[in-house]
Amino acid sequence: MKALVYEGPKRQRILERERPQPGQGEVLVRIRACGICGSDVHGYLGLTGRRLAPMVMGHEFAGEIA
């Protein structure tokens, strides 16, 4: 699967990652859309200490249970 990985202020790359395996009581969601919010922008710019590299970005998404 593809993932947008934060590598530090103003540094991100789209990388290939292994498909996660859901555990007991979890589901795998096939992402169909992902938005960029203000906290993502602030993290990308390095304005907050909440983004620690390497980190997969994107927490506002919609999809279907795979």
C-alpha positions in Angstrom: 0.0 0.0 0.0 1.1 3.6 -0.5 1.7 5.9 2.5 2.6 9.5 2.8 5.5 9.5 5.3 6.6 12.6 7.2 10.4 12.7 7.4 10.9 16.0 9.0 9.9 19.7 8.5 8.9 20.2 4.8 10.0 16.6 4.0 7.5 14.0 3.0 7.6 11.0 0.6 5.1 8.6 -0.7 6.4 5.1 0.1 5.3 1.6 -0.3 4.4 -0.1 3.0 3.2 -3.6 3.8 -0.5 -4.1 4.1 -1.5 -4.2 7.9 -3.0 -7.3 9.3 -6.0 -6.6 11.6 -5.9 -8.1 15.0 -8.8 -9.6 17.1 -11.7 -7.1 17.1 -10.2 -4.9 14.4 -11.0 -4.4 10.7 -8.9 -3.3 7.7 -10.2 -0.2 6.0 -9.6 0.3 2.3 -9.0 4.1 2.1 -10.9 5.8 -0.7 -10.2 9.4 0.2 -8.0 11.3 2.7 -8.1 15.0 3.5 -5.4 17.4 4.7 -6.4 19.4 7.8 -4.7 22.3 9.5 -2.8 20.1 12.0 -1.3 18.2 9.1 -0.1 21.5 7.5 1.3 22.7 10.8 3.1 19.3 11.3 4.5 19.4 7.8 5.9 22.9 8.4 7.5 21.8 11.7 5.4 24.2 13.8 4.4 21.6 16.3 6.3 18.9 18.2 3.5 16.4 17.6 4.8 14.9 14.4 7.8 12.6 14.9 9.6 11.2 11.9 9.0 8.7 10.4 5.2 9.1 10.7 2.4 8.1 8.3 0.3 11.2 7.7 -3.4 11.5 7.2 -6.0 11.0 9.9 -9.1 12.4 8.1 -10.2 9.6 5.8 -13.1 7.7 4.4 -13.2 4.1 3.1 -14.8 0.7 3.2 -14.2 -2.3 5.3 -11.9 -4.5 3.2 
